[in-house]
Amino acid sequence: MTDKKVSRVITGLLISGAALLSGCSGGVLDPKGQVGVDEKNLILIATGLMLLVVIPVIVMTLVFAWKYRASNSEAEYDPKWSHSGKIELVVWTIPIIIVVILGTITWATTHSLDPYQPLDHDSEPLQVEVVSLNWKWLFIYPEQNIATVNELVIPAHRQVAFKLTSESVMNSFFIPQLGSQIYTMAAMATRLHLIADEPGSYDGFSANYSGEGFSEMKFKTIAMADEQSFDDWVARVKEADAALTGSVYQQLTEPSEADPVAYYSSVKPGLFDDIVMKYMRHHGHTPLTDQGDMQPMPAMPAEHRHEMPAHDDAEFMHEAEE
């Protein structure tokens, strides 16, 4: 292959790479938060290490195909060749070293980026409770006693401690520019800690297929410039006409698509915990009432009781609390 051809190939690869990377704006490779930056670095390091194997293989494939083409009578012909200790050493040693390095990095970052662990940051976490519905997102601010649908507002430079659950099917909460996605599941609560290092508006969505309205299950994450801006927003939400009572929440659980942003000036006390506990059928209660107290659930017909799976109560309650 002539130098001119090699130059054309390299130029084509660079142009293709630039075109592909141009679509990374607003995604995981354009992070705006501490967790997102750490995850981007991990992706780039892992990709670079794997390319140490991939690129030489691609190059050697092209070189060998050219060198040993049928029309090249000067190429060495050795039909009885079958083994080379040097080649075996290279083929096995380099991948082993790379796998060990990757394994070490993955082990360390898996623990340092544990979504359940608070971030190493001076700020007091903002508490936000998240409920995935069909097909919309409910955000409850327990300290501010407000709630929103399909809009998450946070102050920049302050970590946010999310507590997440699902009203029904499993979903996945994901804000690519801020960091980790995490699943939401009925009858249990998961946790996630994120931070926005810059003010701005960031896309959030469900990263797990959950039915026909899944494609419209999106929300905006708005990072306010400072705490005062966030407090002013909270004050505006408190002026909203609607309150998130138990009956209003029941209306939200009805499947709907492309719902507009909605604000609630107050929230039924303990609503998030009620949602988590609502599937504890064998305890004989259903929590979602406006009165606040759990009301008895109608008894299950005897002919259907054998269909309920047996649970160890202590283990089941422990999993729910987790």
C-alpha positions as CSV (number, residue, x, y, z in Angstrom):
1,M,0.0,0.0,0.0
2,T,1.5,3.3,-1.1
3,D,2.0,6.3,1.3
4,K,-0.7,8.2,-0.7
5,K,-3.3,5.4,-0.1
6,V,-2.4,5.2,3.6
7,S,-2.8,8.9,3.9
8,R,-6.3,8.7,2.3
9,V,-7.3,5.9,4.6
10,I,-6.2,7.8,7.7
11,T,-7.9,11.0,6.6
12,G,-11.2,9.0,6.0
13,L,-11.0,7.5,9.4
14,L,-10.5,10.9,11.1
15,I,-13.4,12.4,9.2
16,S,-15.6,9.5,10.1
17,G,-14.6,9.7,13.7
18,A,-15.3,13.4,13.9
19,A,-18.7,12.9,12.3
20,L,-19.6,10.2,14.8
21,L,-18.5,12.2,17.8
22,S,-20.4,15.3,16.7
23,G,-23.6,13.6,17.9
24,C,-22.2,13.2,21.5
25,S,-23.5,16.7,22.6
26,G,-25.9,16.3,25.4
27,G,-25.1,12.7,26.1
28,V,-22.8,10.7,28.4
29,L,-19.7,12.1,26.6
30,D,-20.8,15.7,27.4
31,P,-21.0,15.5,31.2
32,K,-22.1,18.4,33.4
33,G,-21.7,16.7,36.8
34,Q,-19.1,15.0,39.0
35,V,-20.5,11.5,38.5
36,G,-20.9,12.1,34.8
37,V,-17.3,13.2,34.4
38,D,-16.0,10.1,36.3
39,E,-18.1,7.8,34.1
40,K,-16.9,9.5,30.9
41,N,-13.3,9.0,32.0
42,L,-14.0,5.4,32.7
43,I,-15.5,4.9,29.3
44,L,-12.6,6.6,27.5
45,I,-10.0,4.6,29.5
46,A,-11.7,1.3,28.9
47,T,-12.1,2.1,25.2
48,G,-8.5,3.1,24.9
49,L,-7.2,0.0,26.6
50,M,-9.4,-2.2,24.3
51,L,-8.2,-0.4,21.2
52,L,-4.6,-1.5,22.1
53,V,-5.8,-4.9,20.9
54,V,-8.4,-3.9,18.3
55,I,-6.3,-1.5,16.3
56,P,-3.2,-3.7,15.8
57,V,-5.5,-6.6,14.8
58,I,-7.3,-4.4,12.2
59,V,-4.0,-3.1,10.9
60,M,-2.3,-6.5,10.7
61,T,-5.4,-7.9,8.9
62,L,-5.1,-5.3,6.2
63,V,-1.3,-5.6,6.0
64,F,-1.4,-9.5,5.8
65,A,-4.2,-9.4,3.2
66,W,-2.2,-7.0,1.0
67,K,1.2,-8.7,1.6
68,Y,0.1,-12.3,1.0
69,R,-2.3,-11.5,-1.9
70,A,-2.2,-14.0,-4.8
71,S,-0.5,-11.6,-7.2
72,N,2.5,-11.0,-4.9
73,S,5.0,-13.6,-6.0
74,E,7.7,-12.1,-3.7
75,A,5.8,-13.0,-0.5
76,E,7.2,-15.9,1.5
77,Y,5.3,-19.1,1.1
78,D,5.5,-21.7,3.9
79,P,2.5,-24.1,3.8
80,K,3.9,-26.3,6.6
81,W,4.2,-23.5,9.2
82,S,2.0,-24.1,12.2
83,H,3.4,-22.6,15.4
84,S,5.4,-19.6,16.8
85,G,6.2,-19.3,20.4
86,K,6.8,-15.6,20.0
87,I,3.4,-15.0,18.5
88,E,1.7,-17.1,21.2
89,L,3.4,-15.0,23.8
90,V,2.2,-11.8,22.3
91,V,-1.3,-13.0,21.6
92,W,-1.9,-14.2,25.2
93,T,0.3,-11.8,27.3
94,I,-1.0,-8.5,26.0
95,P,-4.8,-9.4,26.4
96,I,-4.1,-10.8,29.9
97,I,-2.4,-7.6,31.0
98,I,-5.2,-5.5,29.6
99,V,-7.9,-7.6,31.3
100,V,-6.1,-7.3,34.6
101,I,-5.9,-3.5,34.3
102,L,-9.5,-3.2,33.2
103,G,-10.6,-5.5,36.0
104,T,-8.7,-3.4,38.6
105,I,-10.1,-0.1,37.3
106,T,-13.7,-1.5,37.1
107,W,-13.5,-2.9,40.6
108,A,-12.3,0.4,42.0
109,T,-14.7,2.6,40.1
110,T,-17.7,0.3,40.8
111,H,-17.2,1.1,44.5
112,S,-16.3,4.8,44.1
113,L,-19.4,5.3,41.9
114,D,-21.8,3.3,44.1
115,P,-25.1,5.2,43.5
116,Y,-26.1,4.5,47.1
117,Q,-23.1,6.3,48.6
118,P,-23.2,10.1,49.1
119,L,-20.8,12.1,47.0
120,D,-17.6,13.5,48.5
121,H,-19.0,17.0,48.6
122,D,-19.4,19.7,51.2
123,S,-23.0,20.5,50.4
124,E,-26.0,19.1,52.3
125,P,-27.9,16.8,50.0
126,L,-31.2,17.9,48.6
127,Q,-33.7,15.1,49.1
128,V,-35.9,14.2,46.2
129,E,-38.3,11.2,46.0
130,V,-38.9,9.8,42.5
131,V,-41.9,7.7,41.4
132,S,-42.1,6.3,37.8
133,L,-45.6,6.1,36.5
134,N,-47.2,5.0,33.3
135,W,-45.8,7.1,31.5
136,K,-44.6,10.1,33.4
137,W,-42.3,11.0,36.3
138,L,-43.4,12.3,39.7
139,F,-40.8,14.2,41.8
140,I,-41.6,14.8,45.5
141,Y,-39.5,17.2,47.5
142,P,-40.2,16.1,51.1
143,E,-38.3,18.9,52.8
144,Q,-40.1,21.6,50.8
145,N,-43.4,19.7,50.8
146,I,-44.0,20.2,47.1
147,A,-44.1,17.9,44.0
148,T,-43.8,18.2,40.2
149,V,-44.6,16.0,37.2
150,N,-42.1,15.7,34.4
151,E,-39.8,18.5,35.6
152,L,-36.9,18.1,38.1
153,V,-35.5,21.4,39.4
154,I,-32.3,21.3,41.5
155,P,-29.7,23.9,42.6
156,A,-26.3,23.6,40.8
157,H,-23.2,22.7,42.9
158,R,-25.4,20.8,45.4
159,Q,-25.6,17.1,45.5
160,V,-29.1,15.5,45.2
161,A,-30.0,12.4,47.1
162,F,-32.7,10.5,45.1
163,K,-35.0,7.9,46.6
164,L,-36.8,6.0,43.8
165,T,-39.6,3.6,43.4
166,S,-42.2,2.6,40.7
167,E,-45.9,2.6,40.8
168,S,-46.1,-0.5,38.6
169,V,-43.7,-1.9,36.1
170,M,-39.9,-1.6,36.3
171,N,-38.4,1.5,34.8
172,S,-35.0,3.2,34.6
173,F,-34.2,6.7,35.7
174,F,-31.5,8.3,33.6
175,I,-30.0,11.8,33.2
176,P,-27.1,11.1,30.8
177,Q,-25.2,14.4,31.4
178,L,-25.3,14.0,35.2
179,G,-24.4,10.4,35.5
180,S,-25.6,6.9,36.5
181,Q,-29.0,5.4,35.6
182,I,-30.7,3.4,38.2
183,Y,-33.8,1.1,38.1
184,T,-37.1,1.9,39.8
185,M,-39.1,-1.1,41.0
186,A,-42.5,-1.5,42.7
187,A,-42.5,-2.4,46.4
188,M,-38.9,-1.3,46.9
189,A,-36.8,1.9,47.0
190,T,-33.5,2.4,45.3
191,R,-31.1,5.3,45.8
192,L,-28.9,7.6,43.7
193,H,-26.7,10.5,44.3
194,L,-25.9,13.1,41.5
195,I,-24.7,16.7,41.2
196,A,-24.9,19.3,38.5
197,D,-21.6,21.3,38.3
198,E,-23.1,23.8,35.9
199,P,-26.4,25.6,35.6
200,G,-28.5,24.5,32.7
201,S,-31.2,22.3,31.3
202,Y,-30.5,18.6,30.9
203,D,-32.6,15.8,29.4
204,G,-33.9,13.0,31.5
205,F,-35.9,9.9,30.4
206,S,-36.7,6.3,31.0
207,A,-34.0,4.0,29.8
208,N,-36.1,0.8,30.2
209,Y,-39.0,-0.1,27.9
210,S,-42.2,0.0,29.9
211,G,-45.0,-0.1,27.5
212,E,-46.5,1.9,24.6
213,G,-46.0,5.3,26.2
214,F,-42.3,4.7,26.9
215,S,-41.0,6.9,24.2
216,E,-42.7,10.0,25.7
217,M,-41.5,9.3,29.2
218,K,-39.2,12.3,29.3
219,F,-38.5,15.2,31.7
220,K,-36.3,18.2,31.9
221,T,-33.7,18.6,34.7
222,I,-33.2,22.3,35.4
223,A,-30.1,23.2,37.5
224,M,-30.6,26.6,39.0
225,A,-27.6,28.9,39.2
226,D,-27.7,29.2,43.0
227,E,-29.7,28.4,46.1
228,Q,-31.7,31.6,46.0
229,S,-32.9,30.8,42.5
230,F,-34.0,27.4,43.7
231,D,-35.8,28.9,46.8
232,D,-37.6,31.3,44.5
233,W,-38.8,28.4,42.3
234,V,-40.0,26.5,45.4
235,A,-42.0,29.6,46.5
236,R,-43.6,29.8,43.0
237,V,-44.6,26.1,43.2
238,K,-46.1,26.6,46.6
239,E,-48.5,29.1,45.0
240,A,-49.9,26.3,42.7
241,D,-53.6,25.6,43.0
242,A,-53.3,21.8,43.1
243,A,-52.3,19.7,46.1
244,L,-51.0,16.1,45.8
245,T,-53.5,14.2,47.9
246,G,-54.0,10.5,47.8
247,S,-56.9,10.8,45.4
248,V,-55.0,13.1,43.1
249,Y,-52.1,10.6,43.1
250,Q,-54.6,7.9,42.1
251,Q,-55.5,10.0,39.1
252,L,-51.8,10.3,38.2
253,T,-51.5,6.5,38.2
254,E,-53.9,6.3,35.2
255,P,-51.8,5.6,32.0
256,S,-51.2,8.7,29.9
257,E,-48.7,9.9,27.4
258,A,-46.7,13.2,26.8
259,D,-48.1,14.8,30.0
260,P,-47.4,18.5,30.5
261,V,-45.4,19.7,33.5
262,A,-47.6,20.0,36.6
263,Y,-46.9,21.5,40.0
264,Y,-48.4,20.6,43.4
265,S,-48.2,23.1,46.3
266,S,-48.3,20.4,49.0
267,V,-48.0,16.6,49.3
268,K,-49.8,14.1,51.4
269,P,-47.5,13.2,54.3
270,G,-45.7,9.9,53.8
271,L,-46.9,9.4,50.2
272,F,-43.7,7.9,48.9
273,D,-43.6,5.3,51.7
274,D,-47.2,4.5,51.1
275,I,-46.4,3.9,47.4
276,V,-43.6,1.6,48.3
277,M,-45.8,-0.4,50.8
278,K,-49.0,-0.6,48.7
279,Y,-48.1,-4.0,47.4
280,M,-47.7,-5.6,50.8
281,R,-51.0,-7.5,50.2
282,H,-50.3,-10.2,52.8
283,H,-50.3,-7.5,55.5
284,G,-53.9,-6.7,54.6
285,H,-53.5,-2.9,54.0
286,T,-53.7,-0.4,51.2
287,P,-52.2,3.0,52.0
288,L,-53.3,5.4,49.4
289,T,-56.2,7.3,51.0
290,D,-56.6,11.0,51.8
291,Q,-57.2,10.3,55.5
292,G,-53.6,9.3,56.0
293,D,-54.2,6.0,57.8
294,M,-53.9,2.7,56.1
295,Q,-57.3,1.2,55.4
296,P,-58.1,-2.5,55.3
297,M,-57.9,-4.2,52.0
298,P,-60.8,-6.5,50.9
299,A,-60.0,-10.1,51.7
300,M,-58.8,-12.2,48.8
301,P,-61.2,-15.0,47.7
302,A,-60.2,-18.4,49.1
303,E,-60.0,-20.0,45.7
304,H,-57.2,-17.5,44.7
305,R,-55.1,-17.6,47.8
306,H,-53.0,-20.6,46.7
307,E,-51.8,-18.3,43.8
308,M,-50.0,-16.0,46.2
309,P,-46.3,-16.9,46.6
310,A,-45.1,-17.7,50.0
311,H,-42.6,-15.1,51.6
312,D,-40.6,-15.1,54.7
313,D,-42.0,-11.9,56.3
314,A,-38.7,-10.8,57.9
315,E,-36.8,-11.2,54.6
316,F,-39.6,-9.5,52.6
317,M,-39.8,-6.5,54.9
318,H,-36.0,-6.2,54.9
319,E,-36.0,-6.1,51.0
320,A,-38.7,-3.5,51.0
321,E,-36.8,-1.3,53.4
322,E,-33.7,-1.6,51.3
